Amino acid sequence: MRIPRDLSGTKLIRRLRRFGYEVTRQTGSHIRLTTHEKGEHHVTVPNHDSLRVGTLAAILEKVAEHQGVDREKLLEQLFS
């Protein structure tokens, strides 16, 4: 599955809630999410209208690693 090209930071945050991520703080346009499922994990998402593909790929890679799945499976869970 391909990484979406027009995903905003707000939409990504909503989708990451499926994995227990919640907003813990915001500094400017960067929002920090934290989950306590499978141990504590933090990820920062820029609250931009359209996330750059490389930025989105890096965020998804970190989430997939923490969840113990590969990126393809994570993409299916988030966007299917």
C-alpha positions as CSV (number, residue, x, y, z in Angstrom):
1,M,0.0,0.0,0.0
2,R,1.3,3.5,-0.9
3,I,1.7,6.2,1.7
4,P,-1.1,8.8,1.2
5,R,0.1,12.0,-0.4
6,D,-2.5,14.5,0.9
7,L,-2.7,13.6,4.6
8,S,-2.9,16.4,7.1
9,G,-1.4,16.3,10.6
10,T,-4.8,16.5,12.1
11,K,-6.1,13.5,10.1
12,L,-3.0,11.5,11.1
13,I,-3.5,12.3,14.7
14,R,-7.1,11.0,14.5
15,R,-6.0,7.8,12.9
16,L,-3.2,7.2,15.4
17,R,-5.8,7.2,18.2
18,R,-6.6,3.7,17.2
19,F,-3.3,2.7,18.7
20,G,-3.9,4.6,21.9
21,Y,-2.0,7.8,21.0
22,E,-3.3,10.9,22.7
23,V,-2.2,14.5,22.5
24,T,0.1,15.3,25.5
25,R,1.4,18.8,24.4
26,Q,1.7,21.2,21.6
27,T,4.5,23.7,20.8
28,G,3.7,25.9,17.9
29,S,2.5,23.7,15.0
30,H,4.1,20.5,16.4
31,I,1.9,18.2,18.4
32,R,3.4,15.5,20.7
33,L,1.4,12.3,21.0
34,T,2.0,9.6,23.7
35,T,0.7,6.1,24.1
36,H,1.1,3.7,27.0
37,E,0.1,0.6,25.1
38,K,3.0,-1.8,24.8
39,G,5.1,0.6,26.8
40,E,5.4,4.3,26.7
41,H,6.1,5.9,23.3
42,H,6.2,9.5,22.0
43,V,5.9,10.7,18.5
44,T,5.8,14.3,17.2
45,V,3.4,15.2,14.4
46,P,3.6,18.6,12.6
47,N,0.1,20.1,12.3
48,H,0.4,21.1,8.7
49,D,-2.3,20.9,6.0
50,S,-0.3,18.4,4.0
51,L,2.5,16.4,5.5
52,R,5.6,15.8,3.4
53,V,5.9,12.2,2.3
54,G,9.3,11.7,4.0
55,T,8.0,13.2,7.3
56,L,5.0,10.9,7.2
57,A,7.1,7.9,6.3
58,A,9.4,8.5,9.3
59,I,6.5,8.9,11.7
60,L,4.8,5.7,10.5
61,E,8.1,3.8,10.7
62,K,8.5,4.8,14.4
63,V,4.9,3.8,15.2
64,A,5.3,0.5,13.3
65,E,8.5,-0.3,15.2
66,H,6.8,0.4,18.5
67,Q,3.7,-1.6,17.6
68,G,5.9,-4.5,16.5
69,V,4.5,-4.7,12.9
70,D,5.9,-3.8,9.6
71,R,5.0,-0.5,7.9
72,E,2.8,-2.2,5.3
73,K,0.6,-3.8,7.9
74,L,0.4,-0.5,9.8
75,L,-0.7,1.3,6.6
76,E,-3.4,-1.2,6.1
77,Q,-4.6,-0.8,9.7
78,L,-4.6,3.0,9.5
79,F,-6.0,3.6,6.0
80,S,-8.2,0.6,5.0
